[in-house]
Every structure is written in structure tokens, then in C-alpha cells.
Amino acid sequence: MILDGKVAAQSYKEELKKEIAKLKEKNVFPKMAIIQILGDEASEAYLRSRQKLADELGVEIERVKLAEDVSQEALIAKIEELNKDDKIQGIMLDRPLPKHLVENEVFISLAIEKDIDGCSPMSALKLNAGEKVLVSSTAQAVVDLLDYYDIKIPERKITVIGRSKSVGAPLACLLRQRKALVTVCHTQTEDLKGDCRSGEILIVAMGKMEYINTEYVTPSMTVVDVGMHRNAEGKLRGDVSRDVWAVVENYSPVPGGVGPLTTVALFRNLIKAIRG
């Protein structure tokens, strides 16, 4: 089965529209602030997709543009200003940050209740402790995709390849909260093929184009590909080779798998932030 993220995203968007309409009936108007440090083309492209969805849902976005050489003090001051703004329920600071900024010190200044992309170290600590917090929209999108297609998580053996702060680490925590039996691997794992093949669900977020081939999977497996790359012909590809699609029971394609759900998950986090 193809785990079509576009179909799932549309369903979640319809739910969001209903929730937002109910909030507006109570004079609650969803609004997020997006802080962009100029010079990142990927951030600009992502902003367009967020703005498009915001317009569709009726959510206001306040765009905060800062110079590439912004000081750490100035950035933190802006975050603290947004923390205090009662009209803004969610804040997202686009990554990666310029090298002169200390990421942890910047993100720890972000109010945890407004941290709609799970960037704060405090969010990570609470998530690791098993508490309910807002998490990375990409990690949440993976879980949302599995839920939409009714792929059970509790008691399933799930292998996650990748341990980044933005995807692999929070995703593993989310899955463990759902009672999954999680193994986290990376490119240097001694028996990566064996760990992959021993799982019932394989989630790949390793950042290496088409690294995972048919030797890493079994026919009964569900494979979720979080990777996103452009090959020499400029076509989008994931971390999983397309040969895998013909072998496994369920798979998420690239493009059209996790990607469409990521932006939707961000707005779902905004509504969660409003509801507390």
C-alpha cells in the first residue's frame, strides 16, 4: 500500500478548518510568528508553503525577518518580545541558524507553550521524560501518517535510522510514548541491515540519498522515508531506493509521503498550543 501523504494531509486539513472555525466563534484567532534569518533559500521556499496553508485555513502569520549577521542578544530579545505577545500563540524559528549563534541558548529562550516545532531544549527534556509537549512537525508528521493509514504502533518493533534533534530523537520518544519497541540506528551502526530487517516498521531519516535498498527490508515491512534530496537530474528522491517499493507491504513515497504532512503538523501544533 502507498502511504499517500497528500490524501492524509487533506483529511487533517479538513479537521483543522473545523477546529479553527470553532475557535473563531469564541473570538480566538490563531496566529503564529515565523522568525527568518535572511540568506536561506530553503527557508524562503518553506515559508511560501506555510503561508499558502495559513491562507487556506484562515490563520495569520507574522513574519519576522532578521539580518544574517543578527546578534544573539538581538535574536533572543525578539523571541522574548514574541513570548509576551498574547495575540501570538505559536513561534517558529527557522533552522539552521548561522554559525555565530549558539543554538541551545537561542532556543531555550523560546516559551515552551509557544514552541510549535519542538525546538526548545526544555521541550526535548519533557519529551524524554514522557511528558506531553509540542514536538517537531516532521516527527509528528510521521506518526500522523501511520495513524491515518491505521498502521498500529503499540508493541510493534520499529527501527528509526537517524538521531537528529529535529527528527530522529523526538520521533523515537513519540513512538515509545505510544508503547512501541524502538531501536534507534545510524550510518555507523554495526549491523544496520540486521537491525532494519528485524523491525516491523522502518523509518528512515538519515540524510543519505537512496541509501536504503532491498537488502535492508522484508516483504511484511512498512517503510516510511523522511529523506528529501535532488538527484543529478533535479528530481526529488528520498533516503530509500525506489526498488524497495516493490518489495515491502507499505511505503511512503518521495515526493508525496511525509512531506505534505509536515506543514499540516505545524498548524496542528498551533491549535494544540491554543488549547493548552
TINUDREN-401856 format. One record per residue (C-alpha): residue number from 1; residue in three letters; x negated, y negated, z. Coordinates in nm, 2 decimals, always signed. Layout:
<vexfis>
<vexfi num="NUM" residuo="ALA" xx="X" yy="Y" zz="Z"/>
...
</vexfis>
This chain:
<vexfis>
<vexfi num="1" residuo="MET" xx="+0.00" yy="+0.00" zz="+0.00"/>
<vexfi num="2" residuo="ILE" xx="-0.12" yy="-0.35" zz="-0.08"/>
<vexfi num="3" residuo="LEU" xx="-0.11" yy="-0.58" zz="+0.22"/>
<vexfi num="4" residuo="ASP" xx="+0.01" yy="-0.88" zz="+0.03"/>
<vexfi num="5" residuo="GLY" xx="-0.07" yy="-1.19" zz="+0.24"/>
<vexfi num="6" residuo="LYS" xx="+0.13" yy="-1.42" zz="+0.02"/>
<vexfi num="7" residuo="VAL" xx="+0.45" yy="-1.23" zz="+0.09"/>
<vexfi num="8" residuo="ALA" xx="+0.37" yy="-1.22" zz="+0.46"/>
<vexfi num="9" residuo="ALA" xx="+0.29" yy="-1.59" zz="+0.47"/>
<vexfi num="10" residuo="GLN" xx="+0.62" yy="-1.68" zz="+0.31"/>
<vexfi num="11" residuo="SER" xx="+0.81" yy="-1.49" zz="+0.57"/>
<vexfi num="12" residuo="TYR" xx="+0.62" yy="-1.66" zz="+0.86"/>
<vexfi num="13" residuo="LYS" xx="+0.67" yy="-2.00" zz="+0.69"/>
<vexfi num="14" residuo="GLU" xx="+1.04" yy="-1.95" zz="+0.69"/>
<vexfi num="15" residuo="GLU" xx="+1.03" yy="-1.87" zz="+1.06"/>
<vexfi num="16" residuo="LEU" xx="+0.82" yy="-2.18" zz="+1.12"/>
<vexfi num="17" residuo="LYS" xx="+1.07" yy="-2.40" zz="+0.94"/>
<vexfi num="18" residuo="LYS" xx="+1.35" yy="-2.29" zz="+1.16"/>
<vexfi num="19" residuo="GLU" xx="+1.14" yy="-2.34" zz="+1.48"/>
<vexfi num="20" residuo="ILE" xx="+1.03" yy="-2.69" zz="+1.37"/>
<vexfi num="21" residuo="ALA" xx="+1.39" yy="-2.78" zz="+1.29"/>
<vexfi num="22" residuo="LYS" xx="+1.49" yy="-2.68" zz="+1.64"/>
<vexfi num="23" residuo="LEU" xx="+1.21" yy="-2.89" zz="+1.79"/>
<vexfi num="24" residuo="LYS" xx="+1.31" yy="-3.20" zz="+1.59"/>
<vexfi num="25" residuo="GLU" xx="+1.67" yy="-3.16" zz="+1.71"/>
<vexfi num="26" residuo="LYS" xx="+1.52" yy="-3.21" zz="+2.06"/>
<vexfi num="27" residuo="ASN" xx="+1.32" yy="-3.51" zz="+1.94"/>
<vexfi num="28" residuo="VAL" xx="+0.99" yy="-3.32" zz="+1.94"/>
<vexfi num="29" residuo="PHE" xx="+0.79" yy="-3.39" zz="+1.63"/>
<vexfi num="30" residuo="PRO" xx="+0.49" yy="-3.16" zz="+1.56"/>
<vexfi num="31" residuo="LYS" xx="+0.17" yy="-3.34" zz="+1.49"/>
<vexfi num="32" residuo="MET" xx="-0.19" yy="-3.22" zz="+1.46"/>
<vexfi num="33" residuo="ALA" xx="-0.51" yy="-3.41" zz="+1.43"/>
<vexfi num="34" residuo="ILE" xx="-0.79" yy="-3.28" zz="+1.20"/>
<vexfi num="35" residuo="ILE" xx="-1.13" yy="-3.42" zz="+1.25"/>
<vexfi num="36" residuo="GLN" xx="-1.35" yy="-3.41" zz="+0.95"/>
<vexfi num="37" residuo="ILE" xx="-1.72" yy="-3.49" zz="+0.94"/>
<vexfi num="38" residuo="LEU" xx="-1.78" yy="-3.60" zz="+0.58"/>
<vexfi num="39" residuo="GLY" xx="-2.00" yy="-3.42" zz="+0.34"/>
<vexfi num="40" residuo="ASP" xx="-1.85" yy="-3.07" zz="+0.35"/>
<vexfi num="41" residuo="GLU" xx="-1.67" yy="-2.99" zz="+0.02"/>
<vexfi num="42" residuo="ALA" xx="-1.52" yy="-2.67" zz="+0.17"/>
<vexfi num="43" residuo="SER" xx="-1.36" yy="-2.87" zz="+0.45"/>
<vexfi num="44" residuo="GLU" xx="-1.21" yy="-3.11" zz="+0.20"/>
<vexfi num="45" residuo="ALA" xx="-1.05" yy="-2.82" zz="+0.00"/>
<vexfi num="46" residuo="TYR" xx="-0.92" yy="-2.66" zz="+0.32"/>
<vexfi num="47" residuo="LEU" xx="-0.77" yy="-3.00" zz="+0.42"/>
<vexfi num="48" residuo="ARG" xx="-0.57" yy="-3.01" zz="+0.10"/>
<vexfi num="49" residuo="SER" xx="-0.42" yy="-2.67" zz="+0.17"/>
<vexfi num="50" residuo="ARG" xx="-0.33" yy="-2.77" zz="+0.52"/>
<vexfi num="51" residuo="GLN" xx="-0.18" yy="-3.10" zz="+0.41"/>
<vexfi num="52" residuo="LYS" xx="+0.03" yy="-2.91" zz="+0.14"/>
<vexfi num="53" residuo="LEU" xx="+0.17" yy="-2.68" zz="+0.40"/>
<vexfi num="54" residuo="ALA" xx="+0.22" yy="-2.96" zz="+0.65"/>
<vexfi num="55" residuo="ASP" xx="+0.43" yy="-3.14" zz="+0.39"/>
<vexfi num="56" residuo="GLU" xx="+0.63" yy="-2.83" zz="+0.32"/>
<vexfi num="57" residuo="LEU" xx="+0.70" yy="-2.77" zz="+0.69"/>
<vexfi num="58" residuo="GLY" xx="+0.76" yy="-3.13" zz="+0.79"/>
<vexfi num="59" residuo="VAL" xx="+0.45" yy="-3.15" zz="+1.02"/>
<vexfi num="60" residuo="GLU" xx="+0.25" yy="-3.47" zz="+1.05"/>
<vexfi num="61" residuo="ILE" xx="-0.13" yy="-3.46" zz="+1.01"/>
<vexfi num="62" residuo="GLU" xx="-0.36" yy="-3.73" zz="+1.14"/>
<vexfi num="63" residuo="ARG" xx="-0.68" yy="-3.71" zz="+0.95"/>
<vexfi num="64" residuo="VAL" xx="-0.99" yy="-3.84" zz="+1.14"/>
<vexfi num="65" residuo="LYS" xx="-1.29" yy="-3.90" zz="+0.91"/>
<vexfi num="66" residuo="LEU" xx="-1.63" yy="-3.94" zz="+1.07"/>
<vexfi num="67" residuo="ALA" xx="-1.96" yy="-4.01" zz="+0.91"/>
<vexfi num="68" residuo="GLU" xx="-2.21" yy="-3.72" zz="+0.86"/>
<vexfi num="69" residuo="ASP" xx="-2.45" yy="-3.88" zz="+1.10"/>
<vexfi num="70" residuo="VAL" xx="-2.19" yy="-3.94" zz="+1.37"/>
<vexfi num="71" residuo="SER" xx="-2.35" yy="-3.92" zz="+1.72"/>
<vexfi num="72" residuo="GLN" xx="-2.25" yy="-3.65" zz="+1.96"/>
<vexfi num="73" residuo="GLU" xx="-2.13" yy="-3.92" zz="+2.21"/>
<vexfi num="74" residuo="ALA" xx="-1.90" yy="-4.08" zz="+1.94"/>
<vexfi num="75" residuo="LEU" xx="-1.76" yy="-3.75" zz="+1.84"/>
<vexfi num="76" residuo="ILE" xx="-1.68" yy="-3.65" zz="+2.19"/>
<vexfi num="77" residuo="ALA" xx="-1.53" yy="-3.99" zz="+2.26"/>
<vexfi num="78" residuo="LYS" xx="-1.29" yy="-3.94" zz="+1.97"/>
<vexfi num="79" residuo="ILE" xx="-1.19" yy="-3.59" zz="+2.08"/>
<vexfi num="80" residuo="GLU" xx="-1.12" yy="-3.72" zz="+2.43"/>
<vexfi num="81" residuo="GLU" xx="-0.91" yy="-4.00" zz="+2.28"/>
<vexfi num="82" residuo="LEU" xx="-0.70" yy="-3.74" zz="+2.09"/>
<vexfi num="83" residuo="ASN" xx="-0.68" yy="-3.53" zz="+2.40"/>
<vexfi num="84" residuo="LYS" xx="-0.50" yy="-3.81" zz="+2.57"/>
<vexfi num="85" residuo="ASP" xx="-0.26" yy="-3.89" zz="+2.29"/>
<vexfi num="86" residuo="ASP" xx="+0.08" yy="-3.74" zz="+2.38"/>
<vexfi num="87" residuo="LYS" xx="+0.20" yy="-3.76" zz="+2.02"/>
<vexfi num="88" residuo="ILE" xx="-0.06" yy="-3.51" zz="+1.91"/>
<vexfi num="89" residuo="GLN" xx="-0.01" yy="-3.15" zz="+2.03"/>
<vexfi num="90" residuo="GLY" xx="-0.29" yy="-2.99" zz="+1.84"/>
<vexfi num="91" residuo="ILE" xx="-0.65" yy="-3.08" zz="+1.74"/>
<vexfi num="92" residuo="MET" xx="-0.88" yy="-2.91" zz="+1.49"/>
<vexfi num="93" residuo="LEU" xx="-1.24" yy="-2.99" zz="+1.43"/>
<vexfi num="94" residuo="ASP" xx="-1.37" yy="-2.85" zz="+1.11"/>
<vexfi num="95" residuo="ARG" xx="-1.68" yy="-2.63" zz="+1.11"/>
<vexfi num="96" residuo="PRO" xx="-1.96" yy="-2.60" zz="+1.06"/>
<vexfi num="97" residuo="LEU" xx="-2.09" yy="-2.91" zz="+1.24"/>
<vexfi num="98" residuo="PRO" xx="-2.40" yy="-3.10" zz="+1.13"/>
<vexfi num="99" residuo="LYS" xx="-2.72" yy="-2.95" zz="+1.28"/>
<vexfi num="100" residuo="HIS" xx="-2.78" yy="-3.25" zz="+1.50"/>
<vexfi num="101" residuo="LEU" xx="-2.47" yy="-3.18" zz="+1.70"/>
<vexfi num="102" residuo="VAL" xx="-2.46" yy="-2.93" zz="+1.99"/>
<vexfi num="103" residuo="GLU" xx="-2.15" yy="-2.72" zz="+1.91"/>
<vexfi num="104" residuo="ASN" xx="-2.07" yy="-2.59" zz="+2.25"/>
<vexfi num="105" residuo="GLU" xx="-2.10" yy="-2.93" zz="+2.41"/>
<vexfi num="106" residuo="VAL" xx="-1.87" yy="-3.08" zz="+2.15"/>
<vexfi num="107" residuo="PHE" xx="-1.60" yy="-2.81" zz="+2.16"/>
<vexfi num="108" residuo="ILE" xx="-1.59" yy="-2.79" zz="+2.54"/>
<vexfi num="109" residuo="SER" xx="-1.46" yy="-3.14" zz="+2.53"/>
<vexfi num="110" residuo="LEU" xx="-1.15" yy="-3.03" zz="+2.34"/>
<vexfi num="111" residuo="ALA" xx="-0.85" yy="-2.98" zz="+2.57"/>
<vexfi num="112" residuo="ILE" xx="-0.78" yy="-2.61" zz="+2.57"/>
<vexfi num="113" residuo="GLU" xx="-0.40" yy="-2.67" zz="+2.54"/>
<vexfi num="114" residuo="LYS" xx="-0.46" yy="-2.85" zz="+2.21"/>
<vexfi num="115" residuo="ASP" xx="-0.73" yy="-2.62" zz="+2.08"/>
<vexfi num="116" residuo="ILE" xx="-0.52" yy="-2.48" zz="+1.79"/>
<vexfi num="117" residuo="ASP" xx="-0.82" yy="-2.30" zz="+1.63"/>
<vexfi num="118" residuo="GLY" xx="-0.96" yy="-2.14" zz="+1.94"/>
<vexfi num="119" residuo="CYS" xx="-1.30" yy="-2.33" zz="+1.92"/>
<vexfi num="120" residuo="SER" xx="-1.35" yy="-2.42" zz="+2.28"/>
<vexfi num="121" residuo="PRO" xx="-1.58" yy="-2.20" zz="+2.49"/>
<vexfi num="122" residuo="MET" xx="-1.31" yy="-2.22" zz="+2.75"/>
<vexfi num="123" residuo="SER" xx="-1.07" yy="-2.06" zz="+2.51"/>
<vexfi num="124" residuo="ALA" xx="-1.32" yy="-1.78" zz="+2.44"/>
<vexfi num="125" residuo="LEU" xx="-1.37" yy="-1.72" zz="+2.82"/>
<vexfi num="126" residuo="LYS" xx="-1.00" yy="-1.69" zz="+2.88"/>
<vexfi num="127" residuo="LEU" xx="-0.95" yy="-1.47" zz="+2.58"/>
<vexfi num="128" residuo="ASN" xx="-1.23" yy="-1.24" zz="+2.70"/>
<vexfi num="129" residuo="ALA" xx="-1.06" yy="-1.23" zz="+3.04"/>
<vexfi num="130" residuo="GLY" xx="-0.74" yy="-1.10" zz="+2.88"/>
<vexfi num="131" residuo="GLU" xx="-0.55" yy="-1.43" zz="+2.92"/>
<vexfi num="132" residuo="LYS" xx="-0.31" yy="-1.56" zz="+2.65"/>
<vexfi num="133" residuo="VAL" xx="-0.47" yy="-1.85" zz="+2.47"/>
<vexfi num="134" residuo="LEU" xx="-0.47" yy="-2.00" zz="+2.12"/>
<vexfi num="135" residuo="VAL" xx="-0.72" yy="-1.82" zz="+1.90"/>
<vexfi num="136" residuo="SER" xx="-0.90" yy="-1.86" zz="+1.57"/>
<vexfi num="137" residuo="SER" xx="-0.65" yy="-1.89" zz="+1.29"/>
<vexfi num="138" residuo="THR" xx="-0.84" yy="-1.64" zz="+1.09"/>
<vexfi num="139" residuo="ALA" xx="-0.85" yy="-1.38" zz="+1.37"/>
<vexfi num="140" residuo="GLN" xx="-0.47" yy="-1.44" zz="+1.43"/>
<vexfi num="141" residuo="ALA" xx="-0.40" yy="-1.40" zz="+1.06"/>
<vexfi num="142" residuo="VAL" xx="-0.55" yy="-1.05" zz="+1.06"/>
<vexfi num="143" residuo="VAL" xx="-0.32" yy="-0.95" zz="+1.34"/>
<vexfi num="144" residuo="ASP" xx="-0.02" yy="-1.12" zz="+1.18"/>
<vexfi num="145" residuo="LEU" xx="-0.09" yy="-0.93" zz="+0.85"/>
<vexfi num="146" residuo="LEU" xx="-0.10" yy="-0.59" zz="+1.03"/>
<vexfi num="147" residuo="ASP" xx="+0.22" yy="-0.68" zz="+1.23"/>
<vexfi num="148" residuo="TYR" xx="+0.41" yy="-0.79" zz="+0.91"/>
<vexfi num="149" residuo="TYR" xx="+0.35" yy="-0.45" zz="+0.75"/>
<vexfi num="150" residuo="ASP" xx="+0.43" yy="-0.27" zz="+1.07"/>
<vexfi num="151" residuo="ILE" xx="+0.08" yy="-0.12" zz="+1.10"/>
<vexfi num="152" residuo="LYS" xx="+0.06" yy="-0.01" zz="+1.46"/>
<vexfi num="153" residuo="ILE" xx="-0.22" yy="-0.15" zz="+1.67"/>
<vexfi num="154" residuo="PRO" xx="-0.18" yy="+0.01" zz="+2.02"/>
<vexfi num="155" residuo="GLU" xx="-0.40" yy="+0.32" zz="+2.08"/>
<vexfi num="156" residuo="ARG" xx="-0.54" yy="+0.30" zz="+1.72"/>
<vexfi num="157" residuo="LYS" xx="-0.91" yy="+0.33" zz="+1.66"/>
<vexfi num="158" residuo="ILE" xx="-1.01" yy="+0.01" zz="+1.50"/>
<vexfi num="159" residuo="THR" xx="-1.36" yy="-0.08" zz="+1.37"/>
<vexfi num="160" residuo="VAL" xx="-1.44" yy="-0.45" zz="+1.33"/>
<vexfi num="161" residuo="ILE" xx="-1.75" yy="-0.54" zz="+1.13"/>
<vexfi num="162" residuo="GLY" xx="-1.87" yy="-0.88" zz="+1.23"/>
<vexfi num="163" residuo="ARG" xx="-1.91" yy="-1.05" zz="+1.57"/>
<vexfi num="164" residuo="SER" xx="-1.89" yy="-1.42" zz="+1.48"/>
<vexfi num="165" residuo="LYS" xx="-1.73" yy="-1.67" zz="+1.73"/>
<vexfi num="166" residuo="SER" xx="-1.47" yy="-1.77" zz="+1.47"/>
<vexfi num="167" residuo="VAL" xx="-1.35" yy="-1.42" zz="+1.36"/>
<vexfi num="168" residuo="GLY" xx="-1.51" yy="-1.10" zz="+1.48"/>
<vexfi num="169" residuo="ALA" xx="-1.54" yy="-1.18" zz="+1.86"/>
<vexfi num="170" residuo="PRO" xx="-1.19" yy="-1.33" zz="+1.91"/>
<vexfi num="171" residuo="LEU" xx="-1.03" yy="-1.06" zz="+1.68"/>
<vexfi num="172" residuo="ALA" xx="-1.18" yy="-0.78" zz="+1.89"/>
<vexfi num="173" residuo="CYS" xx="-1.04" yy="-0.94" zz="+2.20"/>
<vexfi num="174" residuo="LEU" xx="-0.69" yy="-0.98" zz="+2.05"/>
<vexfi num="175" residuo="LEU" xx="-0.69" yy="-0.62" zz="+1.94"/>
<vexfi num="176" residuo="ARG" xx="-0.80" yy="-0.50" zz="+2.29"/>
<vexfi num="177" residuo="GLN" xx="-0.52" yy="-0.70" zz="+2.44"/>
<vexfi num="178" residuo="ARG" xx="-0.29" yy="-0.50" zz="+2.22"/>
<vexfi num="179" residuo="LYS" xx="-0.43" yy="-0.18" zz="+2.36"/>
<vexfi num="180" residuo="ALA" xx="-0.64" yy="-0.09" zz="+2.05"/>
<vexfi num="181" residuo="LEU" xx="-0.95" yy="+0.12" zz="+2.08"/>
<vexfi num="182" residuo="VAL" xx="-1.20" yy="-0.13" zz="+1.93"/>
<vexfi num="183" residuo="THR" xx="-1.56" yy="-0.07" zz="+1.81"/>
<vexfi num="184" residuo="VAL" xx="-1.75" yy="-0.38" zz="+1.70"/>
<vexfi num="185" residuo="CYS" xx="-2.03" yy="-0.34" zz="+1.45"/>
<vexfi num="186" residuo="HIS" xx="-2.26" yy="-0.55" zz="+1.24"/>
<vexfi num="187" residuo="THR" xx="-2.50" yy="-0.50" zz="+0.95"/>
<vexfi num="188" residuo="GLN" xx="-2.77" yy="-0.37" zz="+1.18"/>
<vexfi num="189" residuo="THR" xx="-2.55" yy="-0.11" zz="+1.35"/>
<vexfi num="190" residuo="GLU" xx="-2.75" yy="+0.22" zz="+1.34"/>
<vexfi num="191" residuo="ASP" xx="-2.47" yy="+0.44" zz="+1.20"/>
<vexfi num="192" residuo="LEU" xx="-2.24" yy="+0.18" zz="+1.03"/>
<vexfi num="193" residuo="LYS" xx="-2.09" yy="+0.43" zz="+0.79"/>
<vexfi num="194" residuo="GLY" xx="-2.01" yy="+0.67" zz="+1.06"/>
<vexfi num="195" residuo="ASP" xx="-1.85" yy="+0.41" zz="+1.28"/>
<vexfi num="196" residuo="CYS" xx="-1.65" yy="+0.28" zz="+0.99"/>
<vexfi num="197" residuo="ARG" xx="-1.53" yy="+0.63" zz="+0.88"/>
<vexfi num="198" residuo="SER" xx="-1.43" yy="+0.72" zz="+1.24"/>
<vexfi num="199" residuo="GLY" xx="-1.18" yy="+0.44" zz="+1.26"/>
<vexfi num="200" residuo="GLU" xx="-0.81" yy="+0.44" zz="+1.15"/>
<vexfi num="201" residuo="ILE" xx="-0.83" yy="+0.07" zz="+1.07"/>
<vexfi num="202" residuo="LEU" xx="-1.13" yy="-0.11" zz="+0.93"/>
<vexfi num="203" residuo="ILE" xx="-1.16" yy="-0.49" zz="+0.95"/>
<vexfi num="204" residuo="VAL" xx="-1.45" yy="-0.64" zz="+0.76"/>
<vexfi num="205" residuo="ALA" xx="-1.57" yy="-0.99" zz="+0.84"/>
<vexfi num="206" residuo="MET" xx="-1.95" yy="-0.95" zz="+0.78"/>
<vexfi num="207" residuo="GLY" xx="-2.00" yy="-1.22" zz="+0.52"/>
<vexfi num="208" residuo="LYS" xx="-2.17" yy="-1.00" zz="+0.26"/>
<vexfi num="209" residuo="MET" xx="-2.00" yy="-0.98" zz="-0.08"/>
<vexfi num="210" residuo="GLU" xx="-1.87" yy="-0.63" zz="-0.17"/>
<vexfi num="211" residuo="TYR" xx="-2.10" yy="-0.46" zz="+0.09"/>
<vexfi num="212" residuo="ILE" xx="-1.84" yy="-0.20" zz="+0.20"/>
<vexfi num="213" residuo="ASN" xx="-1.80" yy="+0.07" zz="-0.07"/>
<vexfi num="214" residuo="THR" xx="-1.62" yy="+0.40" zz="-0.08"/>
<vexfi num="215" residuo="GLU" xx="-1.88" yy="+0.57" zz="+0.14"/>
<vexfi num="216" residuo="TYR" xx="-1.76" yy="+0.37" zz="+0.44"/>
<vexfi num="217" residuo="VAL" xx="-1.39" yy="+0.47" zz="+0.42"/>
<vexfi num="218" residuo="THR" xx="-1.15" yy="+0.76" zz="+0.44"/>
<vexfi num="219" residuo="PRO" xx="-0.82" yy="+0.82" zz="+0.25"/>
<vexfi num="220" residuo="SER" xx="-0.59" yy="+0.77" zz="+0.55"/>
<vexfi num="221" residuo="MET" xx="-0.75" yy="+0.43" zz="+0.64"/>
<vexfi num="222" residuo="THR" xx="-0.62" yy="+0.08" zz="+0.65"/>
<vexfi num="223" residuo="VAL" xx="-0.88" yy="-0.17" zz="+0.53"/>
<vexfi num="224" residuo="VAL" xx="-0.85" yy="-0.55" zz="+0.60"/>
<vexfi num="225" residuo="ASP" xx="-1.10" yy="-0.77" zz="+0.41"/>
<vexfi num="226" residuo="VAL" xx="-1.17" yy="-1.11" zz="+0.57"/>
<vexfi num="227" residuo="GLY" xx="-1.46" yy="-1.20" zz="+0.34"/>
<vexfi num="228" residuo="MET" xx="-1.44" yy="-1.47" zz="+0.07"/>
<vexfi num="229" residuo="HIS" xx="-1.71" yy="-1.52" zz="-0.19"/>
<vexfi num="230" residuo="ARG" xx="-1.75" yy="-1.63" zz="-0.55"/>
<vexfi num="231" residuo="ASN" xx="-1.94" yy="-1.39" zz="-0.78"/>
<vexfi num="232" residuo="ALA" xx="-2.16" yy="-1.49" zz="-1.07"/>
<vexfi num="233" residuo="GLU" xx="-1.85" yy="-1.53" zz="-1.29"/>
<vexfi num="234" residuo="GLY" xx="-1.69" yy="-1.76" zz="-1.03"/>
<vexfi num="235" residuo="LYS" xx="-1.43" yy="-1.51" zz="-0.93"/>
<vexfi num="236" residuo="LEU" xx="-1.32" yy="-1.46" zz="-0.57"/>
<vexfi num="237" residuo="ARG" xx="-1.44" yy="-1.14" zz="-0.41"/>
<vexfi num="238" residuo="GLY" xx="-1.44" yy="-1.01" zz="-0.05"/>
<vexfi num="239" residuo="ASP" xx="-1.67" yy="-0.81" zz="+0.17"/>
<vexfi num="240" residuo="VAL" xx="-1.52" yy="-0.49" zz="+0.04"/>
<vexfi num="241" residuo="SER" xx="-1.58" yy="-0.35" zz="-0.31"/>
<vexfi num="242" residuo="ARG" xx="-1.26" yy="-0.32" zz="-0.51"/>
<vexfi num="243" residuo="ASP" xx="-1.34" yy="+0.05" zz="-0.57"/>
<vexfi num="244" residuo="VAL" xx="-1.22" yy="+0.11" zz="-0.21"/>
<vexfi num="245" residuo="TRP" xx="-0.87" yy="+0.00" zz="-0.31"/>
<vexfi num="246" residuo="ALA" xx="-0.80" yy="+0.33" zz="-0.50"/>
<vexfi num="247" residuo="VAL" xx="-0.92" yy="+0.54" zz="-0.21"/>
<vexfi num="248" residuo="VAL" xx="-0.76" yy="+0.41" zz="+0.11"/>
<vexfi num="249" residuo="GLU" xx="-0.39" yy="+0.42" zz="+0.22"/>
<vexfi num="250" residuo="ASN" xx="-0.36" yy="+0.04" zz="+0.28"/>
<vexfi num="251" residuo="TYR" xx="-0.58" yy="-0.25" zz="+0.19"/>
<vexfi num="252" residuo="SER" xx="-0.57" yy="-0.63" zz="+0.18"/>
<vexfi num="253" residuo="PRO" xx="-0.69" yy="-0.77" zz="-0.15"/>
<vexfi num="254" residuo="VAL" xx="-0.92" yy="-1.07" zz="-0.20"/>
<vexfi num="255" residuo="PRO" xx="-0.78" yy="-1.31" zz="-0.30"/>
<vexfi num="256" residuo="GLY" xx="-0.43" yy="-1.28" zz="-0.16"/>
<vexfi num="257" residuo="GLY" xx="-0.48" yy="-1.09" zz="+0.16"/>
<vexfi num="258" residuo="VAL" xx="-0.58" yy="-1.26" zz="+0.48"/>
<vexfi num="259" residuo="GLY" xx="-0.64" yy="-1.60" zz="+0.32"/>
<vexfi num="260" residuo="PRO" xx="-0.28" yy="-1.71" zz="+0.27"/>
<vexfi num="261" residuo="LEU" xx="-0.20" yy="-1.63" zz="+0.63"/>
<vexfi num="262" residuo="THR" xx="-0.49" yy="-1.83" zz="+0.78"/>
<vexfi num="263" residuo="THR" xx="-0.34" yy="-2.17" zz="+0.73"/>
<vexfi num="264" residuo="VAL" xx="+0.00" yy="-2.05" zz="+0.84"/>
<vexfi num="265" residuo="ALA" xx="-0.15" yy="-1.91" zz="+1.16"/>
<vexfi num="266" residuo="LEU" xx="-0.29" yy="-2.26" zz="+1.23"/>
<vexfi num="267" residuo="PHE" xx="+0.06" yy="-2.41" zz="+1.22"/>
<vexfi num="268" residuo="ARG" xx="+0.20" yy="-2.12" zz="+1.42"/>
<vexfi num="269" residuo="ASN" xx="-0.06" yy="-2.21" zz="+1.68"/>
<vexfi num="270" residuo="LEU" xx="+0.05" yy="-2.57" zz="+1.68"/>
<vexfi num="271" residuo="ILE" xx="+0.41" yy="-2.46" zz="+1.76"/>
<vexfi num="272" residuo="LYS" xx="+0.27" yy="-2.23" zz="+2.04"/>
<vexfi num="273" residuo="ALA" xx="+0.08" yy="-2.53" zz="+2.18"/>
<vexfi num="274" residuo="ILE" xx="+0.41" yy="-2.73" zz="+2.18"/>
<vexfi num="275" residuo="ARG" xx="+0.60" yy="-2.46" zz="+2.36"/>
<vexfi num="276" residuo="GLY" xx="+0.32" yy="-2.41" zz="+2.61"/>
</vexfis>
